[in-house]
Amino acid sequence: MIYHVCKAADWALAKTAGRYTGSPDDTRDGFIHFSALAQLRESVARHRAGQSSLVLLVVDPVPLGETLKWEPSRGGVLFPHLYGALPVSAVVAAHDLPLGPDGAHVFPADISA
């Protein structure tokens, strides 16, 4: 599985449209940013610190086919990038990602990294 965090309102619109086209940062970069499980917590802390009303998407990479590329990013580590819209059908779960009392995001118990 691969993971993406987005605004809850954007995910609600995507479910209606049948596809998610990404955040303004994704649009700027030309692809939708994802993380592998081992990269997830650091990516959220780095890029979504303090943000509320977020949703964690758990995505099956198989249906994305060749539009998903693993490319070097932070420190040369490979990250999954989707060149195109994310079909809602590829999302196997969506979890609210609330802020805890310490201001850090609270991940679902079944997402351990």
C-alpha positions in Angstrom: 0.0 0.0 0.0 0.9 3.6 -0.5 -0.4 6.6 1.4 -1.5 10.2 0.7 -2.8 12.9 3.1 -5.3 15.4 1.9 -7.9 17.9 3.2 -11.1 16.2 4.2 -13.1 18.6 2.0 -11.0 17.7 -1.0 -11.5 14.0 -0.4 -15.3 14.6 -0.1 -15.3 16.3 -3.5 -13.1 13.5 -5.0 -15.6 10.8 -3.8 -18.3 12.6 -5.7 -16.2 13.1 -8.8 -14.8 9.6 -8.8 -11.2 10.9 -8.8 -8.8 13.0 -6.8 -6.6 15.4 -8.7 -4.3 16.5 -5.9 -3.5 19.4 -3.7 -2.1 22.8 -4.9 1.4 21.4 -4.1 0.7 18.3 -6.3 -0.5 20.5 -9.1 2.6 22.7 -8.9 4.9 19.7 -9.0 3.0 17.9 -11.8 2.2 14.7 -9.8 0.4 13.5 -6.7 2.8 12.9 -3.8 2.5 9.6 -1.9 4.6 7.9 0.8 5.4 4.3 1.6 4.5 3.2 5.1 8.0 3.7 6.4 8.0 7.3 5.0 4.5 8.3 6.2 5.0 9.8 9.6 8.0 11.9 8.6 6.3 13.2 5.5 3.2 14.2 7.5 5.3 15.8 10.2 7.3 17.7 7.6 4.5 18.8 5.2 1.3 18.8 7.2 2.4 19.8 10.7 -0.4 21.5 12.6 -2.9 21.1 9.9 -6.4 19.9 10.9 -9.3 18.3 9.0 -7.0 15.9 7.1 -7.7 12.4 5.8 -5.2 9.6 5.3 -5.8 7.7 2.2 -4.6 4.1 1.9 -4.1 3.3 -1.7 -3.6 0.0 -3.6 -0.8 0.9 -6.1 -1.6 -2.0 -8.5 -4.5 -0.3 -10.4 -2.4 2.8 -10.9 -0.2 1.0 -13.4 2.5 3.0 -15.2 1.1 6.3 -14.0 2.8 5.5 -10.6 6.6 6.1 -10.6 9.0 5.6 -7.8 11.4 8.5 -7.9 14.2 9.9 -5.8 13.2 12.7 -3.4 14.3 13.6 0.1 17.9 12.4 0.6 17.7 10.3 -2.7 15.1 8.0 -1.2 12.5 6.7 -3.7 9.0 8.0 -3.2 5.8 7.1 -5.1 4.5 9.8 -7.4 1.3 9.5 -9.4 1.3 11.2 -12.8 -2.5 11.6 -13.2 -5.6 11.6 -11.2 -6.1 9.1 -8.4 -9.2 7.0 -9.1 -11.4 6.7 -5.9 -11.7 3.0 -6.7 -7.9 2.5 -5.8 -8.4 3.9 -2.3 -8.9 0.9 0.0 -9.4 3.0 3.2 -9.7 6.6 4.3 -9.0 7.6 7.9 -9.5 10.9 9.7 -6.1 12.2 10.8 -6.8 14.4 13.9 -4.3 16.4 15.9 -3.5 15.1 19.3 -3.1 17.2 22.4 0.6 17.6 21.6 -0.2 19.1 18.2 1.1 16.0 16.3 -1.2 13.9 14.1 -2.8 10.8 15.6 -2.5 7.9 13.2 -5.0 5.0 13.2 -4.0 2.0 15.2 -3.8 -0.2 12.1 -1.2 2.1 10.5 2.1 1.4 12.2 5.3 2.7 10.9 
